[in-house]
C-alpha cells in the first residue's frame, strides 16, 4: 500500500533588522566666570551622553551650576583658546564631539536635527552649524555675524582644534555638512563685558600678529576707522539691525583700531 506523505507548508522566517545604535556625542565646553550664560547653554544639552567642562578656575558660580547639570568638571590654567579646547576634547570618552562656547545656545529645532542625524551613522566627518548673534539682548537677523556657519560638531578621529591662541578653529579631514537650524550666540550682555573681552582679544590678536611678523603702519591705523565702520554698517547691513546694529558697527571698528595700535606698541 502506497503511503502518501503530505508536504508541510513552508514557513517564511522574518528576521527583523535591529534599529541602528544611536551615535554617542560628548559636549565639550571651556569656561571661566560664565555664571550669567552657562545655565542657559547647559539646558539645551540634555540629549548629550556626557558634558565635559574644562574650567580655568572660575571665581563665580560657574562650577556650582555645572555640577547641578551633572557635568564632568576638570580644571586647567588657561593658555590660549586652541590648546585649551584641544585638551578639553581629549577628556571626552566619545569620538563625536559637540564643542560650543559657554554663551552659545542650541535652538530646540537644532537639537532635533542633530539627534536625528546621530540616530544613524553620520554622513559627514563634521557639521557646520549656523549662528545668529544676540547683542545686548537683541538677536541680529542681518549682518555677517548672523550669516555665518561654524564647525562645532565633528569626529575627533578625523580632526581637532588647531593650537591658535585666539580665533582657533577645527580642522577636519573629510567632507563637512551643514545643519539648517541655528545656534544663538549670546555674545555680550553689557558694554562692560564687551570692553573686557575686547581688551583680552586685541592683546592676544596683536601678540599673534607680531609672532607672524606682521606690522601696521600709521596710515593703516588711520584708514582702518572709516574702512571698517563703512564695512560693518553698510556692506554687512548691520544698519538693518537698528540702533544696536549701529553700536555693534562702531565697537567692531574700535576693536580693529585698538588691535592695530597694540601691534605697533609691541613692535
LINFENHU-V197669 format. One record per helix or strand. SS is the DSSP state (2 for helix, 1 for strand). FROM is the first residue (numbers start at 0). TO is the last residue. If there is no record, write none. Layout:
SS|FROM|TO, SS|FROM|TO
//
This chain:
1|24|30, 2|37|41, 1|49|54, 2|61|67, 1|71|74, 2|80|89, 1|95|98, 1|103|105, 2|107|116, 1|125|134, 1|137|138, 2|143|145, 1|147|154, 1|158|160, 1|169|171, 1|175|187, 2|190|210, 2|217|234, 2|237|240, 2|242|265
//
